[in-house]
Amino acid sequence: MKKMIGLMVRRPDLSPEEWRKYWNTTHAEITGKVPGLRSYVQNMCLPDENGDPPYDGVAVLAWDDDESMAQSLATPEWAAVMDDVPKFVDTDRAIIMIGEDNVVV
């Protein structure tokens, strides 16, 4: 399975609550329309004993393979996802990585 992992940082003009609401609703609805996308998981980063984490969330998107990922990323639906990201993410601080599963357990 091919994965896209995004370390998300909210725009400084949004509160954590505003950011989560937008990511969980508006952006999730837009992303859910991408053809060929096998799964989309949003992980909220929570404060710990050291305070607030450096990221607000981790997005994990999955496709069956390289070909299905490439086909999805070439669609207008994916273009809509990318157009929406700057509305709630600090794109200068976000990190996007591509990976493959190595299931251990």
C-alpha positions as CSV (number, residue, x, y, z in Angstrom):
1,M,0.0,0.0,0.0
2,K,1.3,3.5,-0.9
3,K,0.9,6.2,1.7
4,M,1.1,10.0,1.8
5,I,1.8,11.2,5.3
6,G,1.3,14.9,6.1
7,L,2.5,16.6,9.2
8,M,0.0,19.4,9.5
9,V,0.5,22.8,11.1
10,R,-2.4,25.2,11.5
11,R,-2.3,28.7,10.2
12,P,-1.5,31.1,13.0
13,D,-4.8,33.0,12.5
14,L,-6.8,29.9,13.4
15,S,-7.4,28.6,16.9
16,P,-6.9,24.9,17.5
17,E,-10.7,24.4,17.7
18,E,-11.3,26.3,14.4
19,W,-8.5,24.3,12.7
20,R,-9.9,21.0,13.9
21,K,-13.4,21.8,12.8
22,Y,-12.3,22.9,9.3
23,W,-10.0,19.8,8.9
24,N,-12.7,17.4,10.2
25,T,-15.5,18.7,8.1
26,T,-14.8,20.9,5.0
27,H,-11.4,19.5,4.1
28,A,-12.5,15.9,4.9
29,E,-15.5,16.2,2.6
30,I,-13.3,17.5,-0.2
31,T,-10.7,14.8,0.3
32,G,-13.3,12.1,0.5
33,K,-14.2,12.8,-3.2
34,V,-10.8,11.8,-4.5
35,P,-11.2,8.8,-6.8
36,G,-9.0,5.8,-6.0
37,L,-8.2,6.9,-2.5
38,R,-8.4,3.8,-0.3
39,S,-8.4,5.5,3.1
40,Y,-7.9,8.9,4.7
41,V,-7.1,9.0,8.4
42,Q,-6.8,12.2,10.4
43,N,-4.7,12.0,13.6
44,M,-5.1,14.9,16.0
45,C,-1.8,15.8,17.9
46,L,-2.5,16.3,21.6
47,P,-0.5,18.2,24.2
48,D,1.8,16.2,26.5
49,E,4.0,16.9,29.5
50,N,6.2,19.1,27.3
51,G,3.3,21.2,26.1
52,D,1.8,21.6,22.7
53,P,3.3,19.4,19.9
54,P,5.1,21.0,16.9
55,Y,2.3,19.7,14.7
56,D,-1.5,20.0,15.0
57,G,-2.3,16.8,13.1
58,V,-1.0,13.9,11.0
59,A,-2.9,13.0,7.8
60,V,-2.4,9.6,6.3
61,L,-3.8,8.9,2.9
62,A,-3.5,5.5,1.3
63,W,-3.7,4.0,-2.2
64,D,-3.4,0.4,-3.4
65,D,-0.2,1.1,-5.4
66,D,1.9,3.6,-7.3
67,E,-0.3,3.6,-10.3
68,S,-3.6,4.2,-8.4
69,M,-1.9,7.0,-6.4
70,A,-0.6,8.7,-9.6
71,Q,-4.0,8.4,-11.2
72,S,-5.7,10.0,-8.2
73,L,-3.2,12.9,-8.0
74,A,-3.9,13.8,-11.6
75,T,-7.6,14.3,-11.0
76,P,-9.6,17.6,-10.6
77,E,-10.7,16.3,-7.2
78,W,-7.1,16.1,-6.0
79,A,-6.5,19.6,-7.4
80,A,-9.5,20.7,-5.2
81,V,-7.8,19.2,-2.1
82,M,-4.5,21.0,-2.8
83,D,-6.4,24.3,-3.4
84,D,-8.1,23.9,0.0
85,V,-5.0,23.2,2.0
86,P,-3.7,26.8,2.3
87,K,-7.1,27.8,3.8
88,F,-6.2,26.1,7.1
89,V,-2.6,24.8,6.9
90,D,0.6,26.8,7.3
91,T,2.1,25.4,4.1
92,D,5.6,26.8,4.9
93,R,5.8,24.5,8.0
94,A,3.9,21.4,6.9
95,I,5.8,18.3,5.8
96,I,4.6,15.8,3.2
97,M,6.2,12.4,2.8
98,I,5.5,9.3,0.7
99,G,5.9,5.9,2.2
100,E,5.0,2.2,2.0
101,D,3.6,-0.1,4.6
102,N,5.8,-2.5,6.5
103,V,3.3,-4.2,8.7
104,V,5.0,-5.6,11.8
105,V,2.0,-6.6,13.9
